[in-house]
Amino acid sequence: MDIKDIKIETTVEAKLGHLEWKKSPETHISLKNAGKDSPCVTSCSDKPCTTVCPAKVYEWEAAHNKVIVNYENCIECGACRMLCPWDNITCEWPGGGMGVKYKYG
């Protein structure tokens, strides 16, 4: 077998599978306004948080007309805070040894 014949997993999901983290018992991410009048419901047609987050923290639940936040999936990249066009996401990094354990390589 030649080295060029070896297939290396390079999907985001494969890379995220190598991370280790301790789930915090309390959420460190929330929507500033999660009600029926939130910008997620009334103004945000693209919902970039649901498509750009590499850990799939945000899900649009059409049946209930709201964004679900699965904070336990968070890899603390900060993308959600940068891409929300309505600045509706609050994120404080987990404390006390909780959260993602990154390693080099």
Secondary structure, DSSP 4 states (H G I P E B T S, - for coil): --GGG-----SHHHHHTT-EEE--SS-SEEES--STTSHHHHT-SS-HHHHH-TT--EEEETTTTEEEE-GGG-----HHHHH-TT--EEE----TT-EEE----
